[in-house]
Structure formats: C-alpha cells, structure tokens
C-alpha cells in the first residue's frame, strides 16, 4: 500500500502499543516523540516530554497526532504526576497542534473512566473513575473536547478507550497473571466467575491504523475490547490447554484476599519497596471489568481472536526460546 496519510506523529511511540503500531505498519510515515529512547525504532524517533512545551515544536507536514503518552501505573507517586502528564501534558500537545495547524488527533484514553464493576458500559455510560489514573484520563478527555469545540467543522478527533492491553513483550498485569499460572504459583481469589474484558495489542494496533485510514471529521469515541469476555475460570482453561497442564485449584475468599492486599500495602510503605501484589491489583483482579465494544466492531474487524492473542502471547513468552531482550513495562 502506498503512503497516503501524510506524516503521522506518535507521541509516546517508544512504549508497548506505539512500538507495535510502527512495526505492524511499516508503510506509514511515522515519527516518534517520546521521553524514552525507542528500543525498536530509533531511526524515526526523537526525545521529548509532553510536560515540556519546548519539546513540542512539530515538524511541517504532520497531518495527524496519535497521543499515547500517559502516566498509568498503579503506584505512581506523587499522585499529582497523573494530572501533570495526562491532563497538562495533553493540553500542551493540543496547543502545539494549534501552533502547527494540525487538526487530526487520535487519543488513547481508558475504560478506567467508567470505574469498576459496571454493567457492560458503552461509550455513553456515566463516568465513575475509581483511581487517579481514570480521573486524570477523564479530565484529559474534557480538555480535548473543549479544544475540538473551538473548531468542530475542521477537526477530526478519535478518542479510544481500551481495556487492559496484553501481548508479546509486555510486562503488565496480564503477563504477571500468566507467569503465576505458568509457574503453578497461582491462587484464585473469589470464585472465578467475574468476567474480564481484554485487548490484544495486535488488534489495538490495527484499530488505530483503521482510524487513521478512515479519518473523518467530528469527534468519535470508541471503547476497544476483544470479545468474547472471558471469566477468570475461562481464562484459566485457555491457558491450561495451551500449556498442556492442569493447575491445582486453590482459592481464597475475596474478603481475605483484599485484606492480604492491604497488609502487603502496609509492608511496602514501611520498607519503602514496591511489590507485584497490592490491594488495588487484587481489587482489579476480583472486579468484573466488562465493557461494550459494539461501536468499534461496526467499523473494524480484529485480525486476531482473543484466544489467538492469548496463544500468541503464551507461545512467545513461555514456549518460544528465540526471544529478544526488548520488554515493555505497564499495568
């Protein structure tokens, strides 16, 4: 396919999703701006921080900005960093776009704006973020909507709210869960009937490309989830089948698991050390995180099923001996 979309600036393209997007669509004229060096695409990358306005002087000819950069981990301190990066940083990007005359934006928000244990919320669901990450992403959306409304007839804005994203090389919560199961150190908290919406990185990359390719004027918001949603028990079955073993089922009541999380939080605070288990992560694990993605699926067909994405991840991480040393750390 010929390059027909002009230059595309990815802000935060050294991370998990951005690196995959650049790798998947080599025909696109991407430029990457990130505060961290790019492990896979250094030739098209430069260092810049969205919190520093002087770093946001955009090249001529850029037609679209994809804003992926965010502060997103559970244990960020101080909490003000969520707002400095996700809200003020977004506003800095929008001002820089105005200065360069760029009117096309793709922004990755999060389903965290809906909160936990909601009934399959669609894009019109009321907001109820439960943590600072979700609150700051919601504030960033408001900033973008205000920017869009200043010139609604000439701008194209797409806000994508993905659920938890997993895939090869990622060292987030899904990988930690897969690793616990693979090492047979997994303990179920609760009955395992809660459904978990997830998204495979190859599908998220393809959806972003789809929205670049089918750019349209106006403001469009999409949840992104790969269906069907799996219960924790369903997820265990997929993993057991792929890895060809049966896991000894050990479970704790939910209340006991959360109390254990609070105890680990206390220990982490006393000794000033971060652990892979916390009360927030246990609450997320036990929650039903199920979201409606019908709107996205009316304009896009994922190249991989959720089970194919899981199997590709398990193949690469645990069954393939030809791994490289490029890793991405996220929640």
Secondary structure, DSSP 8 states (H G I E B T S, - for coil): ----S-EEEEETTTSHHHHHHHHH-TTS-EEEEESS--SS-GGGEEE--TT-GGG----TTEEEEEE------TT-SSTHHHHIIIIIHHHHHHHHHHHHT--EEEEE--GGGG-SS-SSB-TTS-----SHHHHHHHHHHHHHHHHHHTSTTT-EEEEEEE-EEE-TTB-SHHHHHHHHHHTT---EES-S--EEEEEEHHHHHHHHHHHHHT--SEEEEEEE-EEEEEEHHHHHHHHHHHHT------EE-HHHHHHHHHHHHHHHHHHT---S--HHHHHHHHS-B-B--HHHHTT---SS-HHHHHHHHHIIIII-S---S--B---
